[in-house]
Structure formats: C-alpha cells, structure tokens
Amino acid sequence: MALEFHCRSCGGLAGALVLDLGVQPLANNYLNPGDLFQTEPKFPLRLAVCHGCGLLQILDLVPPTQLFCQYAYFSSCSDTWVRHAESCASRYLGEFGLGPRSRVVEVASNDGYLLRHFVAAGVPCLGIEPAANIARVAEAAGVPTRVAFFGATLARELAVEGGLADLILGNNVFAHCPDPNDFVAGLQALLAPEGRVVLEFPHALEMLSQGEFDTIYHEHVFYFTLTAVEPLFRRHGLRITRVERTPLHGGSLRVFARHITHEADATVEALMAEEARVGVVSAPRLADFAARAASTRDQLRSRLAAIRAAGYHIAAYGAAAKGSTLLNYCGLGRETLDFVADRSPHKHGRLMPGSHVPIVPAVELARRRPDYTLLLAWNFAPEILEQQKDYRAAGGRFIIPVPEVAIV
C-alpha cells in the first residue's frame, strides 16, 4: 500500500515510512488512578521521511490543544537544564549587548527557568507559553508570560503591542510545532532588523546514529537536520548564521538565525557538508535505525525478564516522555516494574501513560531499594547517577537502555 504523505515543510508528496512504534498513548498524559475506568486516548506513532527535503516527521498528528494546554513537564525540575539555562542567559546578555532598552521573547517559556535570568538583569522580556498551569508558575516568579501558541499571527500582534524583539529564544519547541512554515514566519515577523533567533532542538543525526527511538513521541512532530532546516528558514527571509552542537537530550543543535541580509559563518557549511557526507537520511541509515530500535526492544525485554525470573525487583527512574515511548514500544508495565521514581511533584501519585506504572517521589528509590532501576531519563544519566549515589552505594544498579542496553 502506498504511503499517504504530505510534507509539512516543503509540501512534497513523496515520502517513506521509517519506523512504526505502534499505537501509543500521549507521552505526557499522566493518569490519576481513578482514570483507569475511562478509555485512555491512544494514537498511531509512525515516523516518515520526506524524499524532497529530507525532513523526518511523524505521520499522525494530535491537536496541540490536546497536548499542551495543561502540561506536566516543568523545566526547573532538572538541575542539568537549570544550569544550562543560566549559562546561556549569561552568554547572550554579554555577547549580544542586551540591556534595559532591549526586548527578549522566549517561545515555550515553561516555568520561567530561562527568562528569570533576563528579568534579574533588568532586560524587558516576555514568555509565550500555551500551558496555563505552567504559565502561572512563571508569572508567580516574576516572568511576564502570555498564554498562547506561537505563530505568524501572534508574532505580528506582539510586534505591534511591544515592539520587535532583539532576541527570540526557543528551547525544545521547534519540533513540537505542527506548521513549521507558520512558526518560522512568526520568527521573521517579530525579529528586529539586527536581532537574533536562537533555537535548540535534538539533532536527528545523533538520534539516528545512537538509536534514540524513544525520542519519538506525538509532541515531537519533527526530527531536524540542518540540511532540512536551512531551506525552511531561507524560504521565510531568515538565514542560519551559525550552528553549534550540544550534548543535551542525546545530542542537540543550537542554531542562530538573523534576517536574510546577514551572512552565515563557516560552521553552517561544515555541518551541512558532514550531513551530506554521512547520508544522514539515506535509506541504509534509516533502515539501520529501525533495526536498532527492534533490537533494543528485544534485548531489554529479555534482560528484564531474566532479572525478574531470578527473583529480583526492578523499578524505573524518570517519568519522562521518552520513557513512555520506550515502555509502550517494549510492552513493559506493572508486571515488570514496581514503580517509577521522579523528582517532579507534579507527577507523584499518578500513573505512567499506557503502562500504568505508579510514579513516586525520587527519594523512594533509596528507601525501597529495588535491585535494579531502568533509567528512562537516560539523557540525564550523569545527573541522576550522582543524585542516587546512596542507592548505588547500597548495591542498587541502573539499567541504561539507550544507545545500548547496559547495567552500571
């Protein structure tokens, strides 16, 4: 059967299926125990590639209002991410010469984890956050926040209301937007003539190379390479002028963009050349990615089954969205895992989507001392292993599922 495909970036109609992760629940739809009497929303989760522009994207969209209007992820719950935000703010304040006459806008500003540093520096700023529950937390922390989804229409309204932005920030939001043309057009409409856009998002090259299939969930509509992003920005009058790589979230890109009148530096050409050289979305690479996902699933199921058969207890750590994808794709639930420990109080007492494993406070890991703990939030492994040193000292061991199943 021919694949029904329509690229949301270039409009192309030729594409191919890369990986089918089955019918999955929404990765951040954490259930209350009483919700088990209701039907849990589930949707197909399939990754495809556009043969025209090379953009990786999921085929089955869930309306953003169903995903983001009430949200359970709070950025400030991760020490690694908080430190990253502080470092970025300090850098941008100095590098871009921002001051009391500047304007900074952040798209998907979450709980104010980043903009609070600009507020403290006396720089006027505004957060755009569609989740009302999270926006209230940011407002309480002194970060002005507009509850809305970002796009070209809102960008024009913001430009009229408060002026153009000298700096527009967007961390791990670009991949969530179902209409990338509208999003980038909004950036262009809100950006001051000498302003800058800085976006961070997971790099599809790293996702494919490391077999990070659990990065795929319904919120992440797109999986970007620089090769796919550059013409999208150029189409809307913006030029990517610099690109940097960061280790966060399994390997991310930080792209700097300005109006088309500005020139790109050597970093852009170098990464474009690297992606072309390795054939980042070539058929063999994509086939290998799908095969590695299946292999990880089979290895993990076999390893956990053997551990349980030997009479050991297993828990998990990190009620992350990627954990939902992994548990549901691998068919792991309460028959295997006693609980999932997590630092966020907003998730405690709730259940993991689909698998319905109960979520408990992180301190419960050291108190209950399961023999093994599956590290669902493996992208924050150094931070979590340090936080749980007492548990490890008492003999507890972590199972890291990606990029290879390993016990530490």
C-alpha positions as CSV (number, residue, x, y, z in Angstrom):
1,M,0.0,0.0,0.0
2,A,1.4,3.4,-1.0
3,L,2.1,5.7,1.9
4,E,-0.2,8.8,2.2
5,F,2.3,11.6,2.7
6,H,2.4,15.3,2.6
7,C,5.5,17.1,3.9
8,R,4.6,19.8,6.4
9,S,7.7,21.8,5.4
10,C,8.3,21.7,1.7
11,G,4.8,20.4,0.7
12,G,6.3,17.4,-1.1
13,L,4.1,14.3,-1.6
14,A,6.8,11.7,-1.8
15,G,7.9,10.1,1.4
16,A,8.7,6.7,3.1
17,L,7.9,5.1,6.4
18,V,10.9,4.8,8.6
19,L,9.7,3.3,11.9
20,D,6.3,2.2,13.3
21,L,6.2,2.4,17.1
22,G,2.6,1.1,17.2
23,V,-0.4,2.7,18.8
24,Q,0.8,4.8,21.7
25,P,-0.8,7.0,24.5
26,L,0.2,10.7,24.7
27,A,3.6,10.7,26.4
28,N,2.7,13.4,28.9
29,N,-0.8,12.3,29.7
30,Y,-0.1,11.1,33.2
31,L,-3.2,9.4,34.6
32,N,-4.7,9.5,38.0
33,P,-5.6,6.1,39.5
34,G,-9.3,6.9,39.0
35,D,-8.8,7.5,35.3
36,L,-8.3,3.8,34.7
37,F,-12.1,3.4,34.4
38,Q,-12.0,5.6,31.3
39,T,-10.7,5.0,27.8
40,E,-7.1,6.2,27.5
41,P,-6.5,8.2,24.3
42,K,-4.1,6.5,22.0
43,F,-2.9,7.2,18.5
44,P,-0.6,5.6,15.9
45,L,3.0,6.8,16.2
46,R,4.8,6.5,12.9
47,L,8.0,8.2,11.7
48,A,8.4,9.0,8.0
49,V,10.9,10.9,5.8
50,C,10.3,13.4,3.0
51,H,12.1,12.4,-0.2
52,G,12.1,16.1,-1.2
53,C,13.7,18.0,1.7
54,G,14.8,15.1,3.9
55,L,12.7,16.2,6.9
56,L,11.8,13.4,9.3
57,Q,8.3,13.8,10.7
58,I,5.5,11.8,12.3
59,L,2.5,10.9,10.2
60,D,-0.3,11.1,12.7
61,L,-0.9,14.5,14.3
62,V,-2.6,15.1,17.6
63,P,-4.1,18.6,18.0
64,P,-1.7,20.9,20.0
65,T,-4.5,21.9,22.3
66,Q,-4.8,18.3,23.4
67,L,-1.1,18.1,24.1
68,F,0.0,21.4,25.6
69,C,-2.9,23.4,27.3
70,Q,-2.2,21.5,30.6
71,Y,1.3,20.2,30.8
72,A,3.2,18.1,33.4
73,Y,6.8,18.9,32.4
74,F,8.5,21.7,34.4
75,S,11.9,22.6,33.2
76,S,13.2,23.7,36.6
77,C,13.0,20.1,37.9
78,S,16.2,19.2,36.1
79,D,19.4,20.6,37.6
80,T,21.3,20.0,34.4
81,W,18.8,22.0,32.4
82,V,18.7,24.8,35.0
83,R,22.5,25.2,34.8
84,H,22.3,25.1,31.1
85,A,19.7,27.9,31.0
86,E,21.8,30.1,33.4
87,S,24.9,29.6,31.3
88,C,23.0,30.5,28.1
89,A,21.4,33.6,29.6
90,S,24.8,34.9,30.8
91,R,26.3,34.3,27.4
92,Y,23.6,36.0,25.5
93,L,23.4,39.0,27.8
94,G,27.1,39.7,27.2
95,E,27.5,38.5,23.6
96,F,24.5,40.4,22.3
97,G,24.9,43.5,24.5
98,L,21.4,43.3,25.9
99,G,20.1,45.9,28.3
100,P,17.1,47.8,29.6
101,R,16.2,49.0,26.1
102,S,16.3,45.6,24.6
103,R,13.5,43.1,24.2
104,V,13.7,39.3,24.7
105,V,10.9,36.9,23.8
106,E,11.0,33.2,24.5
107,V,8.7,30.7,22.8
108,A,7.5,27.9,25.1
109,S,9.0,29.6,28.1
110,N,7.7,26.9,30.5
111,D,8.1,27.9,34.2
112,G,10.4,30.9,33.6
113,Y,13.5,28.8,34.1
114,L,15.4,30.8,31.4
115,L,13.8,34.3,31.3
116,R,14.1,34.8,35.0
117,H,17.8,35.5,34.4
118,F,16.9,38.3,31.9
119,V,14.4,39.7,34.4
120,A,17.1,39.7,37.1
121,A,19.4,41.6,34.7
122,G,16.8,44.3,34.0
123,V,16.1,43.2,30.4
124,P,12.4,43.5,29.3
125,C,11.2,40.1,28.3
126,L,8.1,38.1,27.5
127,G,7.4,34.4,27.7
128,I,5.0,32.7,25.3
129,E,3.6,29.5,27.0
130,P,0.5,27.6,25.9
131,A,0.1,25.6,29.1
132,A,-1.8,27.8,31.6
133,N,-0.8,25.8,34.6
134,I,2.9,26.3,33.9
135,A,2.5,30.0,32.9
136,R,1.0,30.7,36.3
137,V,4.2,29.4,37.9
138,A,6.3,31.6,35.7
139,E,4.2,34.7,36.4
140,A,4.5,34.0,40.2
141,A,8.3,34.0,39.7
142,G,8.1,37.5,38.1
143,V,8.4,36.4,34.4
144,P,5.8,38.1,32.2
145,T,4.0,35.4,30.3
146,R,1.4,35.2,27.5
147,V,-0.7,32.1,27.4
148,A,-0.8,31.3,23.7
149,F,0.6,29.2,20.8
150,F,3.2,31.0,18.8
151,G,2.8,31.6,15.0
152,A,2.8,34.4,12.5
153,T,-0.5,36.0,13.6
154,L,0.6,36.2,17.3
155,A,4.0,37.4,16.2
156,R,2.5,40.4,14.4
157,E,0.3,41.2,17.4
158,L,3.3,41.1,19.7
159,A,5.3,43.4,17.4
160,V,2.5,46.0,17.5
161,E,2.0,45.7,21.2
162,G,5.5,45.7,22.5
163,G,7.9,46.3,19.5
164,L,10.2,44.0,17.7
165,A,12.5,41.5,19.6
166,D,16.2,41.8,19.8
167,L,16.5,38.2,20.8
168,I,14.0,35.3,20.3
169,L,14.7,32.1,22.1
170,G,13.1,28.7,21.7
171,N,14.5,25.7,23.5
172,N,13.0,22.3,22.5
173,V,9.9,23.8,21.0
174,F,10.6,24.0,17.2
175,A,10.0,20.2,16.8
176,H,6.6,20.5,18.6
177,C,5.0,22.9,16.1
178,P,2.8,21.2,13.5
179,D,3.2,24.0,11.0
180,P,6.9,24.9,10.7
181,N,6.3,27.5,8.0
182,D,4.0,29.4,10.2
183,F,6.4,29.2,13.1
184,V,9.4,30.4,11.1
185,A,7.3,33.2,9.5
186,G,6.4,34.3,13.0
187,L,10.1,34.5,14.0
188,Q,10.8,36.7,11.0
189,A,7.8,38.9,11.7
190,L,8.8,39.5,15.3
191,L,12.6,39.9,14.8
192,A,14.2,43.3,14.9
193,P,16.4,44.2,11.9
194,E,19.6,43.5,13.8
195,G,18.0,40.9,16.1
196,R,18.8,37.2,16.6
197,V,16.9,34.0,16.9
198,V,18.5,31.2,18.9
199,L,16.8,27.8,18.8
200,E,17.8,24.5,20.4
201,F,16.4,21.1,19.4
202,P,17.6,17.5,19.2
203,H,19.7,16.7,16.2
204,A,18.3,13.9,14.0
205,L,21.8,12.9,13.0
206,E,22.5,12.0,16.7
207,M,19.1,10.4,17.1
208,L,19.7,8.1,14.1
209,S,23.3,7.3,15.0
210,Q,22.6,6.4,18.6
211,G,19.4,4.6,18.0
212,E,17.4,7.0,20.1
213,F,14.0,5.8,19.1
214,D,12.4,6.9,22.4
215,T,12.9,10.5,21.3
216,I,9.9,9.9,19.1
217,Y,6.5,10.8,20.6
218,H,3.4,12.7,19.5
219,E,4.6,16.1,20.8
220,H,7.7,15.8,18.6
221,V,6.3,16.3,15.1
222,F,9.7,16.8,13.5
223,Y,13.3,15.5,13.8
224,F,15.6,18.1,12.3
225,T,18.8,18.1,10.5
226,L,20.5,21.3,9.4
227,T,20.0,20.2,5.8
228,A,16.2,20.2,6.3
229,V,16.1,23.4,8.4
230,E,18.2,25.7,6.3
231,P,15.9,26.0,3.2
232,L,12.9,26.3,5.6
233,F,14.4,29.4,7.2
234,R,15.6,30.8,3.9
235,R,12.1,30.5,2.5
236,H,10.9,32.9,5.1
237,G,13.6,35.5,4.8
238,L,15.9,34.3,7.6
239,R,19.4,32.9,7.4
240,I,21.0,30.5,9.7
241,T,24.3,32.3,10.5
242,R,25.8,29.9,13.0
243,V,25.3,26.4,14.3
244,E,26.7,24.7,17.5
245,R,26.3,21.2,18.8
246,T,25.5,20.4,22.5
247,P,25.3,17.1,24.3
248,L,21.9,17.7,25.8
249,H,19.0,15.3,25.1
250,G,21.2,12.8,23.4
251,G,22.8,15.4,21.1
252,S,21.2,18.7,20.1
253,L,21.8,21.7,17.7
254,R,21.8,25.3,18.7
255,V,21.1,27.4,15.6
256,F,21.5,31.2,15.4
257,A,19.4,32.9,12.7
258,R,19.1,36.5,11.5
259,H,17.4,38.3,8.7
260,I,18.5,37.2,5.2
261,T,20.7,40.3,4.8
262,H,23.3,38.7,7.2
263,E,25.8,36.1,6.2
264,A,26.5,32.6,7.5
265,D,29.8,31.6,9.1
266,A,31.8,28.5,8.4
267,T,30.0,26.3,11.0
268,V,26.9,26.2,8.8
269,E,28.7,24.9,5.7
270,A,30.7,22.5,7.7
271,L,27.7,20.8,9.3
272,M,25.8,20.7,6.0
273,A,28.8,19.0,4.4
274,E,29.0,16.5,7.3
275,E,25.4,15.6,7.0
276,A,25.8,15.1,3.2
277,R,28.9,13.0,3.7
278,V,27.3,10.5,6.1
279,G,24.0,10.4,4.2
280,V,22.0,11.5,7.2
281,V,18.6,10.3,6.0
282,S,19.8,7.8,3.4
283,A,17.8,4.6,3.1
284,P,20.5,2.4,4.7
285,R,20.9,4.7,7.7
286,L,17.1,4.8,8.2
287,A,16.8,1.0,7.9
288,D,19.6,0.6,10.5
289,F,17.8,2.9,12.8
290,A,14.6,0.8,12.6
291,A,16.6,-2.4,13.1
292,R,18.3,-1.0,16.2
293,A,15.0,0.0,17.8
294,A,13.7,-3.5,17.4
295,S,17.0,-4.9,18.7
296,T,16.9,-2.7,21.8
297,R,13.3,-3.7,22.5
298,D,14.1,-7.4,22.2
299,Q,17.3,-7.1,24.3
300,L,15.6,-5.1,27.0
301,R,12.6,-7.4,27.3
302,S,14.9,-10.4,27.5
303,R,17.2,-8.9,30.1
304,L,14.4,-7.6,32.4
305,A,12.6,-11.0,32.1
306,A,15.7,-12.8,33.2
307,I,16.2,-10.4,36.2
308,R,12.6,-10.9,37.3
309,A,12.8,-14.7,36.9
310,A,15.8,-14.7,39.2
311,G,13.6,-13.1,41.9
312,Y,15.0,-9.5,41.8
313,H,12.9,-6.4,42.0
314,I,13.0,-3.8,39.2
315,A,11.9,-0.1,39.3
316,A,12.4,2.8,36.9
317,Y,13.7,6.3,37.2
318,G,12.5,9.3,35.3
319,A,8.8,9.7,34.3
320,A,9.9,11.3,31.1
321,A,8.0,11.4,27.8
322,K,10.7,9.3,26.2
323,G,10.1,6.7,29.0
324,S,6.5,6.5,27.9
325,T,7.5,5.7,24.3
326,L,10.1,3.1,25.5
327,L,7.8,1.3,27.9
328,N,4.9,1.1,25.5
329,Y,7.0,0.1,22.5
330,C,8.7,-2.6,24.6
331,G,5.5,-3.8,26.2
332,L,6.7,-3.2,29.7
333,G,4.3,-2.4,32.6
334,R,3.5,-3.3,36.2
335,E,4.3,-7.0,35.7
336,T,7.9,-5.9,35.3
337,L,8.3,-2.6,37.1
338,D,7.3,-1.9,40.7
339,F,7.3,1.9,40.3
340,V,8.8,4.9,38.5
341,A,10.7,7.4,40.7
342,D,10.7,11.0,39.6
343,R,11.7,14.4,41.1
344,S,8.7,16.4,39.8
345,P,6.0,16.7,42.5
346,H,3.5,17.3,39.6
347,K,3.8,13.7,38.6
348,H,3.7,12.0,42.1
349,G,0.7,9.8,42.7
350,R,-0.1,9.5,39.0
351,L,0.5,6.7,36.5
352,M,2.7,6.4,33.5
353,P,0.7,6.6,30.2
354,G,-0.2,3.2,28.8
355,S,1.9,1.1,31.1
356,H,0.1,2.5,34.2
357,V,3.2,2.0,36.4
358,P,2.8,4.3,39.6
359,I,5.0,7.3,39.9
360,V,6.6,8.1,43.3
361,P,9.0,10.7,44.7
362,A,12.7,10.2,43.8
363,V,13.6,9.6,47.5
364,E,11.6,6.3,47.3
365,L,14.4,4.8,45.2
366,A,16.9,4.8,48.1
367,R,14.1,3.9,50.6
368,R,12.7,0.9,48.8
369,R,16.0,-0.2,47.2
370,P,14.9,-2.2,44.2
371,D,17.7,-4.4,43.0
372,Y,17.7,-2.8,39.5
373,T,16.4,0.5,38.2
374,L,15.7,1.1,34.5
375,L,16.9,4.6,33.7
376,L,14.1,6.0,31.4
377,A,15.6,9.6,31.5
378,W,19.0,8.3,30.3
379,N,19.7,11.7,28.7
380,F,20.3,13.0,32.2
381,A,22.3,10.0,33.3
382,P,25.3,11.8,34.9
383,E,23.0,14.0,37.0
384,I,20.7,11.1,38.1
385,L,23.6,8.7,38.9
386,E,25.1,11.4,41.1
387,Q,21.8,12.2,42.8
388,Q,21.3,8.5,43.5
389,K,24.8,7.7,44.8
390,D,23.4,6.4,48.2
391,Y,21.1,3.9,46.3
392,R,24.1,2.8,44.2
393,A,26.4,2.5,47.3
394,A,23.8,0.2,48.9
395,G,24.0,-2.1,45.9
396,G,21.4,-0.8,43.6
397,R,22.2,-1.0,39.9
398,F,20.9,1.1,36.9
399,I,19.9,-0.3,33.5
400,I,20.6,2.2,30.8
401,P,18.6,1.3,27.6
402,V,20.0,3.6,25.0
403,P,22.2,3.7,23.0
404,E,22.9,0.1,24.1
405,V,21.4,-1.9,26.9
406,A,23.9,-1.7,29.7
407,I,24.0,-2.2,33.5
408,V,26.0,0.2,35.7
